[in-house]
Amino acid sequence: MRLLPRQEKFFELFLNHVHIIEQAARLLLEGARTGNSQLAKNAVRIKQLEREGDEIIHDIFTRLNQTFITPLDPEDIHALSTRLDDVLDDIEDAAYRLTVYRLDAIPATVIELCEIVSDSAKALVQAFEALNRDESLLEHCIEVNRLEDHADQVLRQAVAALFERERDPIALIKLKEIYEFLEDTTDRCEDVADVLQNVVVKNS
């Protein structure tokens, strides 16, 4: 069952946007693994990708306003677009904070959370591609949910460890904020997966 006909271009635009999310998440992870110098360069590219994503969302909203009969309920198209935009915004925000805070060394927890963000983005791509092939996307949405649960556990353990071991209050504030922004990004990925599942249920 095709929910988003190609002639309407909505599916193509959604898929383009989620591929941008995947690329931004990969750059964030690469920067975290490599260190501050590479992270700063990648943050610039992520900002460019965020602007490209904004243009796609603007295109979706323009088409939504100009299309009398849409392939999905307009509120579903709007919700999915907004949730995708939130994911990319959060990735860009996390990259910005990692860059300006210039941590002396990127903690393993930051790298782990960036890995979860990247894996979540990959699962979202798989979900949209499955939809394009008229295949079930449920397993990919479940994976996004699982990754969000894992990120939440990592965050709780990391914050507890911070308050137990970190003696520098400024460092504590910086790290806690970065951890929370990265975990929040996995929440936003889960929001996309939830909307996708709701759309499939409504149109099945």
MODELLER restraints for C-alpha pairs under 7 A, 6 or more apart:
rsr = mdl.restraints
at = mdl.atoms
rsr.add(forms.Gaussian(group=physical.xy_distance, feature=features.Distance(at['CA:1:A'], at['CA:134:A']), mean=5.68, stdev=0.5))
rsr.add(forms.Gaussian(group=physical.xy_distance, feature=features.Distance(at['CA:2:A'], at['CA:134:A']), mean=6.06, stdev=0.5))
rsr.add(forms.Gaussian(group=physical.xy_distance, feature=features.Distance(at['CA:3:A'], at['CA:71:A']), mean=6.52, stdev=0.5))
rsr.add(forms.Gaussian(group=physical.xy_distance, feature=features.Distance(at['CA:4:A'], at['CA:10:A']), mean=6.40, stdev=0.5))
rsr.add(forms.Gaussian(group=physical.xy_distance, feature=features.Distance(at['CA:4:A'], at['CA:11:A']), mean=5.30, stdev=0.5))
rsr.add(forms.Gaussian(group=physical.xy_distance, feature=features.Distance(at['CA:4:A'], at['CA:71:A']), mean=5.53, stdev=0.5))
rsr.add(forms.Gaussian(group=physical.xy_distance, feature=features.Distance(at['CA:5:A'], at['CA:11:A']), mean=7.00, stdev=0.5))
rsr.add(forms.Gaussian(group=physical.xy_distance, feature=features.Distance(at['CA:5:A'], at['CA:71:A']), mean=6.64, stdev=0.5))
rsr.add(forms.Gaussian(group=physical.xy_distance, feature=features.Distance(at['CA:6:A'], at['CA:12:A']), mean=6.91, stdev=0.5))
rsr.add(forms.Gaussian(group=physical.xy_distance, feature=features.Distance(at['CA:10:A'], at['CA:60:A']), mean=6.60, stdev=0.5))
rsr.add(forms.Gaussian(group=physical.xy_distance, feature=features.Distance(at['CA:13:A'], at['CA:56:A']), mean=6.41, stdev=0.5))
rsr.add(forms.Gaussian(group=physical.xy_distance, feature=features.Distance(at['CA:15:A'], at['CA:128:A']), mean=6.36, stdev=0.5))
rsr.add(forms.Gaussian(group=physical.xy_distance, feature=features.Distance(at['CA:17:A'], at['CA:53:A']), mean=5.77, stdev=0.5))
rsr.add(forms.Gaussian(group=physical.xy_distance, feature=features.Distance(at['CA:17:A'], at['CA:56:A']), mean=6.65, stdev=0.5))
rsr.add(forms.Gaussian(group=physical.xy_distance, feature=features.Distance(at['CA:18:A'], at['CA:124:A']), mean=6.99, stdev=0.5))
rsr.add(forms.Gaussian(group=physical.xy_distance, feature=features.Distance(at['CA:18:A'], at['CA:125:A']), mean=5.95, stdev=0.5))
rsr.add(forms.Gaussian(group=physical.xy_distance, feature=features.Distance(at['CA:19:A'], at['CA:125:A']), mean=6.47, stdev=0.5))
rsr.add(forms.Gaussian(group=physical.xy_distance, feature=features.Distance(at['CA:20:A'], at['CA:49:A']), mean=6.44, stdev=0.5))
rsr.add(forms.Gaussian(group=physical.xy_distance, feature=features.Distance(at['CA:20:A'], at['CA:53:A']), mean=6.84, stdev=0.5))
rsr.add(forms.Gaussian(group=physical.xy_distance, feature=features.Distance(at['CA:21:A'], at['CA:88:A']), mean=5.68, stdev=0.5))
rsr.add(forms.Gaussian(group=physical.xy_distance, feature=features.Distance(at['CA:21:A'], at['CA:121:A']), mean=6.37, stdev=0.5))
rsr.add(forms.Gaussian(group=physical.xy_distance, feature=features.Distance(at['CA:22:A'], at['CA:118:A']), mean=6.63, stdev=0.5))
rsr.add(forms.Gaussian(group=physical.xy_distance, feature=features.Distance(at['CA:22:A'], at['CA:121:A']), mean=4.92, stdev=0.5))
rsr.add(forms.Gaussian(group=physical.xy_distance, feature=features.Distance(at['CA:22:A'], at['CA:122:A']), mean=6.00, stdev=0.5))
rsr.add(forms.Gaussian(group=physical.xy_distance, feature=features.Distance(at['CA:24:A'], at['CA:46:A']), mean=5.35, stdev=0.5))
rsr.add(forms.Gaussian(group=physical.xy_distance, feature=features.Distance(at['CA:24:A'], at['CA:49:A']), mean=6.78, stdev=0.5))
rsr.add(forms.Gaussian(group=physical.xy_distance, feature=features.Distance(at['CA:24:A'], at['CA:91:A']), mean=6.98, stdev=0.5))
rsr.add(forms.Gaussian(group=physical.xy_distance, feature=features.Distance(at['CA:25:A'], at['CA:91:A']), mean=6.60, stdev=0.5))
rsr.add(forms.Gaussian(group=physical.xy_distance, feature=features.Distance(at['CA:25:A'], at['CA:117:A']), mean=6.38, stdev=0.5))
rsr.add(forms.Gaussian(group=physical.xy_distance, feature=features.Distance(at['CA:25:A'], at['CA:118:A']), mean=4.86, stdev=0.5))
rsr.add(forms.Gaussian(group=physical.xy_distance, feature=features.Distance(at['CA:25:A'], at['CA:121:A']), mean=6.82, stdev=0.5))
rsr.add(forms.Gaussian(group=physical.xy_distance, feature=features.Distance(at['CA:26:A'], at['CA:118:A']), mean=5.71, stdev=0.5))
rsr.add(forms.Gaussian(group=physical.xy_distance, feature=features.Distance(at['CA:27:A'], at['CA:42:A']), mean=5.80, stdev=0.5))
rsr.add(forms.Gaussian(group=physical.xy_distance, feature=features.Distance(at['CA:28:A'], at['CA:42:A']), mean=6.81, stdev=0.5))
rsr.add(forms.Gaussian(group=physical.xy_distance, feature=features.Distance(at['CA:28:A'], at['CA:95:A']), mean=6.28, stdev=0.5))
rsr.add(forms.Gaussian(group=physical.xy_distance, feature=features.Distance(at['CA:28:A'], at['CA:114:A']), mean=6.76, stdev=0.5))
rsr.add(forms.Gaussian(group=physical.xy_distance, feature=features.Distance(at['CA:29:A'], at['CA:111:A']), mean=6.65, stdev=0.5))
rsr.add(forms.Gaussian(group=physical.xy_distance, feature=features.Distance(at['CA:29:A'], at['CA:114:A']), mean=5.11, stdev=0.5))
rsr.add(forms.Gaussian(group=physical.xy_distance, feature=features.Distance(at['CA:29:A'], at['CA:115:A']), mean=6.12, stdev=0.5))
rsr.add(forms.Gaussian(group=physical.xy_distance, feature=features.Distance(at['CA:29:A'], at['CA:118:A']), mean=6.93, stdev=0.5))
rsr.add(forms.Gaussian(group=physical.xy_distance, feature=features.Distance(at['CA:31:A'], at['CA:38:A']), mean=5.27, stdev=0.5))
rsr.add(forms.Gaussian(group=physical.xy_distance, feature=features.Distance(at['CA:31:A'], at['CA:39:A']), mean=3.92, stdev=0.5))
rsr.add(forms.Gaussian(group=physical.xy_distance, feature=features.Distance(at['CA:31:A'], at['CA:42:A']), mean=6.25, stdev=0.5))
rsr.add(forms.Gaussian(group=physical.xy_distance, feature=features.Distance(at['CA:32:A'], at['CA:39:A']), mean=6.28, stdev=0.5))
rsr.add(forms.Gaussian(group=physical.xy_distance, feature=features.Distance(at['CA:32:A'], at['CA:106:A']), mean=6.38, stdev=0.5))
rsr.add(forms.Gaussian(group=physical.xy_distance, feature=features.Distance(at['CA:32:A'], at['CA:111:A']), mean=5.74, stdev=0.5))
rsr.add(forms.Gaussian(group=physical.xy_distance, feature=features.Distance(at['CA:33:A'], at['CA:111:A']), mean=6.28, stdev=0.5))
rsr.add(forms.Gaussian(group=physical.xy_distance, feature=features.Distance(at['CA:35:A'], at['CA:106:A']), mean=6.58, stdev=0.5))
rsr.add(forms.Gaussian(group=physical.xy_distance, feature=features.Distance(at['CA:36:A'], at['CA:99:A']), mean=6.69, stdev=0.5))
rsr.add(forms.Gaussian(group=physical.xy_distance, feature=features.Distance(at['CA:36:A'], at['CA:102:A']), mean=6.43, stdev=0.5))
rsr.add(forms.Gaussian(group=physical.xy_distance, feature=features.Distance(at['CA:39:A'], at['CA:99:A']), mean=6.47, stdev=0.5))
rsr.add(forms.Gaussian(group=physical.xy_distance, feature=features.Distance(at['CA:40:A'], at['CA:99:A']), mean=5.57, stdev=0.5))
rsr.add(forms.Gaussian(group=physical.xy_distance, feature=features.Distance(at['CA:43:A'], at['CA:95:A']), mean=5.42, stdev=0.5))
rsr.add(forms.Gaussian(group=physical.xy_distance, feature=features.Distance(at['CA:43:A'], at['CA:96:A']), mean=6.33, stdev=0.5))
rsr.add(forms.Gaussian(group=physical.xy_distance, feature=features.Distance(at['CA:46:A'], at['CA:92:A']), mean=5.98, stdev=0.5))
rsr.add(forms.Gaussian(group=physical.xy_distance, feature=features.Distance(at['CA:47:A'], at['CA:92:A']), mean=6.01, stdev=0.5))
rsr.add(forms.Gaussian(group=physical.xy_distance, feature=features.Distance(at['CA:50:A'], at['CA:88:A']), mean=6.11, stdev=0.5))
rsr.add(forms.Gaussian(group=physical.xy_distance, feature=features.Distance(at['CA:50:A'], at['CA:89:A']), mean=6.66, stdev=0.5))
rsr.add(forms.Gaussian(group=physical.xy_distance, feature=features.Distance(at['CA:50:A'], at['CA:92:A']), mean=6.77, stdev=0.5))
rsr.add(forms.Gaussian(group=physical.xy_distance, feature=features.Distance(at['CA:57:A'], at['CA:81:A']), mean=6.18, stdev=0.5))
rsr.add(forms.Gaussian(group=physical.xy_distance, feature=features.Distance(at['CA:64:A'], at['CA:74:A']), mean=6.93, stdev=0.5))
rsr.add(forms.Gaussian(group=physical.xy_distance, feature=features.Distance(at['CA:76:A'], at['CA:199:A']), mean=6.90, stdev=0.5))
rsr.add(forms.Gaussian(group=physical.xy_distance, feature=features.Distance(at['CA:80:A'], at['CA:192:A']), mean=6.32, stdev=0.5))
rsr.add(forms.Gaussian(group=physical.xy_distance, feature=features.Distance(at['CA:80:A'], at['CA:195:A']), mean=6.21, stdev=0.5))
rsr.add(forms.Gaussian(group=physical.xy_distance, feature=features.Distance(at['CA:83:A'], at['CA:188:A']), mean=6.65, stdev=0.5))
rsr.add(forms.Gaussian(group=physical.xy_distance, feature=features.Distance(at['CA:83:A'], at['CA:191:A']), mean=6.34, stdev=0.5))
rsr.add(forms.Gaussian(group=physical.xy_distance, feature=features.Distance(at['CA:83:A'], at['CA:192:A']), mean=5.47, stdev=0.5))
rsr.add(forms.Gaussian(group=physical.xy_distance, feature=features.Distance(at['CA:84:A'], at['CA:192:A']), mean=6.31, stdev=0.5))
rsr.add(forms.Gaussian(group=physical.xy_distance, feature=features.Distance(at['CA:86:A'], at['CA:188:A']), mean=6.38, stdev=0.5))
rsr.add(forms.Gaussian(group=physical.xy_distance, feature=features.Distance(at['CA:87:A'], at['CA:185:A']), mean=5.90, stdev=0.5))
rsr.add(forms.Gaussian(group=physical.xy_distance, feature=features.Distance(at['CA:87:A'], at['CA:188:A']), mean=5.30, stdev=0.5))
rsr.add(forms.Gaussian(group=physical.xy_distance, feature=features.Distance(at['CA:87:A'], at['CA:189:A']), mean=6.05, stdev=0.5))
rsr.add(forms.Gaussian(group=physical.xy_distance, feature=features.Distance(at['CA:90:A'], at['CA:185:A']), mean=5.48, stdev=0.5))
rsr.add(forms.Gaussian(group=physical.xy_distance, feature=features.Distance(at['CA:91:A'], at['CA:185:A']), mean=6.55, stdev=0.5))
rsr.add(forms.Gaussian(group=physical.xy_distance, feature=features.Distance(at['CA:94:A'], at['CA:178:A']), mean=6.58, stdev=0.5))
rsr.add(forms.Gaussian(group=physical.xy_distance, feature=features.Distance(at['CA:94:A'], at['CA:181:A']), mean=5.91, stdev=0.5))
rsr.add(forms.Gaussian(group=physical.xy_distance, feature=features.Distance(at['CA:94:A'], at['CA:182:A']), mean=6.31, stdev=0.5))
rsr.add(forms.Gaussian(group=physical.xy_distance, feature=features.Distance(at['CA:97:A'], at['CA:178:A']), mean=6.87, stdev=0.5))
rsr.add(forms.Gaussian(group=physical.xy_distance, feature=features.Distance(at['CA:98:A'], at['CA:178:A']), mean=6.99, stdev=0.5))
rsr.add(forms.Gaussian(group=physical.xy_distance, feature=features.Distance(at['CA:101:A'], at['CA:174:A']), mean=6.97, stdev=0.5))
rsr.add(forms.Gaussian(group=physical.xy_distance, feature=features.Distance(at['CA:109:A'], at['CA:158:A']), mean=6.97, stdev=0.5))
rsr.add(forms.Gaussian(group=physical.xy_distance, feature=features.Distance(at['CA:110:A'], at['CA:179:A']), mean=6.52, stdev=0.5))
rsr.add(forms.Gaussian(group=physical.xy_distance, feature=features.Distance(at['CA:113:A'], at['CA:151:A']), mean=6.36, stdev=0.5))
rsr.add(forms.Gaussian(group=physical.xy_distance, feature=features.Distance(at['CA:113:A'], at['CA:182:A']), mean=6.19, stdev=0.5))
rsr.add(forms.Gaussian(group=physical.xy_distance, feature=features.Distance(at['CA:113:A'], at['CA:183:A']), mean=6.87, stdev=0.5))
rsr.add(forms.Gaussian(group=physical.xy_distance, feature=features.Distance(at['CA:114:A'], at['CA:182:A']), mean=6.83, stdev=0.5))
rsr.add(forms.Gaussian(group=physical.xy_distance, feature=features.Distance(at['CA:116:A'], at['CA:147:A']), mean=6.31, stdev=0.5))
rsr.add(forms.Gaussian(group=physical.xy_distance, feature=features.Distance(at['CA:116:A'], at['CA:151:A']), mean=6.72, stdev=0.5))
rsr.add(forms.Gaussian(group=physical.xy_distance, feature=features.Distance(at['CA:117:A'], at['CA:185:A']), mean=6.77, stdev=0.5))
rsr.add(forms.Gaussian(group=physical.xy_distance, feature=features.Distance(at['CA:117:A'], at['CA:186:A']), mean=5.79, stdev=0.5))
rsr.add(forms.Gaussian(group=physical.xy_distance, feature=features.Distance(at['CA:120:A'], at['CA:144:A']), mean=5.36, stdev=0.5))
rsr.add(forms.Gaussian(group=physical.xy_distance, feature=features.Distance(at['CA:120:A'], at['CA:147:A']), mean=6.52, stdev=0.5))
rsr.add(forms.Gaussian(group=physical.xy_distance, feature=features.Distance(at['CA:120:A'], at['CA:186:A']), mean=6.82, stdev=0.5))
rsr.add(forms.Gaussian(group=physical.xy_distance, feature=features.Distance(at['CA:120:A'], at['CA:189:A']), mean=6.55, stdev=0.5))
rsr.add(forms.Gaussian(group=physical.xy_distance, feature=features.Distance(at['CA:123:A'], at['CA:140:A']), mean=5.42, stdev=0.5))
rsr.add(forms.Gaussian(group=physical.xy_distance, feature=features.Distance(at['CA:123:A'], at['CA:143:A']), mean=6.74, stdev=0.5))
rsr.add(forms.Gaussian(group=physical.xy_distance, feature=features.Distance(at['CA:123:A'], at['CA:144:A']), mean=6.22, stdev=0.5))
rsr.add(forms.Gaussian(group=physical.xy_distance, feature=features.Distance(at['CA:124:A'], at['CA:140:A']), mean=6.85, stdev=0.5))
rsr.add(forms.Gaussian(group=physical.xy_distance, feature=features.Distance(at['CA:126:A'], at['CA:140:A']), mean=6.48, stdev=0.5))
rsr.add(forms.Gaussian(group=physical.xy_distance, feature=features.Distance(at['CA:127:A'], at['CA:137:A']), mean=4.85, stdev=0.5))
rsr.add(forms.Gaussian(group=physical.xy_distance, feature=features.Distance(at['CA:127:A'], at['CA:140:A']), mean=5.33, stdev=0.5))
rsr.add(forms.Gaussian(group=physical.xy_distance, feature=features.Distance(at['CA:127:A'], at['CA:141:A']), mean=6.69, stdev=0.5))
rsr.add(forms.Gaussian(group=physical.xy_distance, feature=features.Distance(at['CA:130:A'], at['CA:136:A']), mean=6.23, stdev=0.5))
rsr.add(forms.Gaussian(group=physical.xy_distance, feature=features.Distance(at['CA:130:A'], at['CA:137:A']), mean=5.57, stdev=0.5))
rsr.add(forms.Gaussian(group=physical.xy_distance, feature=features.Distance(at['CA:131:A'], at['CA:137:A']), mean=6.27, stdev=0.5))
rsr.add(forms.Gaussian(group=physical.xy_distance, feature=features.Distance(at['CA:141:A'], at['CA:193:A']), mean=5.06, stdev=0.5))
rsr.add(forms.Gaussian(group=physical.xy_distance, feature=features.Distance(at['CA:144:A'], at['CA:189:A']), mean=6.86, stdev=0.5))
rsr.add(forms.Gaussian(group=physical.xy_distance, feature=features.Distance(at['CA:144:A'], at['CA:190:A']), mean=5.80, stdev=0.5))
rsr.add(forms.Gaussian(group=physical.xy_distance, feature=features.Distance(at['CA:144:A'], at['CA:193:A']), mean=6.84, stdev=0.5))
rsr.add(forms.Gaussian(group=physical.xy_distance, feature=features.Distance(at['CA:145:A'], at['CA:190:A']), mean=5.70, stdev=0.5))
rsr.add(forms.Gaussian(group=physical.xy_distance, feature=features.Distance(at['CA:148:A'], at['CA:186:A']), mean=5.22, stdev=0.5))
rsr.add(forms.Gaussian(group=physical.xy_distance, feature=features.Distance(at['CA:148:A'], at['CA:187:A']), mean=6.08, stdev=0.5))
rsr.add(forms.Gaussian(group=physical.xy_distance, feature=features.Distance(at['CA:148:A'], at['CA:190:A']), mean=6.71, stdev=0.5))
rsr.add(forms.Gaussian(group=physical.xy_distance, feature=features.Distance(at['CA:151:A'], at['CA:183:A']), mean=5.70, stdev=0.5))
rsr.add(forms.Gaussian(group=physical.xy_distance, feature=features.Distance(at['CA:152:A'], at['CA:183:A']), mean=6.40, stdev=0.5))
rsr.add(forms.Gaussian(group=physical.xy_distance, feature=features.Distance(at['CA:155:A'], at['CA:179:A']), mean=6.29, stdev=0.5))
rsr.add(forms.Gaussian(group=physical.xy_distance, feature=features.Distance(at['CA:155:A'], at['CA:180:A']), mean=6.99, stdev=0.5))
rsr.add(forms.Gaussian(group=physical.xy_distance, feature=features.Distance(at['CA:155:A'], at['CA:183:A']), mean=6.79, stdev=0.5))
rsr.add(forms.Gaussian(group=physical.xy_distance, feature=features.Distance(at['CA:159:A'], at['CA:176:A']), mean=6.34, stdev=0.5))
rsr.add(forms.Gaussian(group=physical.xy_distance, feature=features.Distance(at['CA:162:A'], at['CA:172:A']), mean=6.39, stdev=0.5))
rsr.add(forms.Gaussian(group=physical.xy_distance, feature=features.Distance(at['CA:166:A'], at['CA:172:A']), mean=6.16, stdev=0.5))
